[in-house]
Amino acid sequence: MDRKIQKVLLLGSGALKIGEAGEFDYSGSQALKALKEEGISTVLINPNIATIQTSEELADHVYLLPVNADFAERVIEKEKPDGILIGFGGQTALNCGLEIADRCLLRRCGVRVLGTPIQTIRDTEDRALFVRRLTEIGVDAPRSQGATTLEEAKKAAAEVGYPVMIRIAFALGGLGSGMCKDEQALEERVKRALAYSPQVLVEEYLNGW
């Protein structure tokens, strides 16, 4: 039987600039307030003092630390939360949540993921997995292949046929995604993309959609 949730760790919005992505600060703040109303102790990791959620009246314990797996691991080992919320901090929190899950930290420490399950997040963040899931439920999608290197991307583009759409995985708002009409354009875009993300999706370009 699952133990009762008494303490929850929330991965915050991270080192965003003032006025940037306020929806993550807002949603995280509301989550902290809702937990507090239920009598649940809250812990927040967020290095950005210019956010509402780091205000002293919201979380019971605030760690002004980078939202990454190394710091999250140390906080979890110290605070021993029963649950964790990773869907309220944008891309930074999602990536952090996936990494600590990959390290088996959550299972080892008995921390329940509240809200969207890890596998669902992985299925939507990993472009190749997402296309596979669409195919499984009969949703039409452009022909595509995942790539983790420039050479893989070039090979995929040759098979799909130019022009192609490059979509970047694990990046907020598809950072750097775009259309490539030839190999030179693809090389420039994929090199930049792989500096931000470990994976790109090389996809059939549907002109006019």
Secondary structure, 3 states (H helix, E strand, C coil): CCCCCCEEEEECCCCCCCCCCHHHHHHHHHHHHHHHHCCCEEEEECCCCCCCCCCCCCCCEEECCCCCHHHHHHHHHHHCCCEEECCCCHHHHHHHHHHHHHCCHHHHHCCEECCCCHHHHHHHHCHHHHHHHHHHCCCCCCCEEEECCHHHHHHHHHHHCCCEEEEECCCHHHCCCEEECCHHHHHHHHHHHHHHCCCEEEEECCCCC
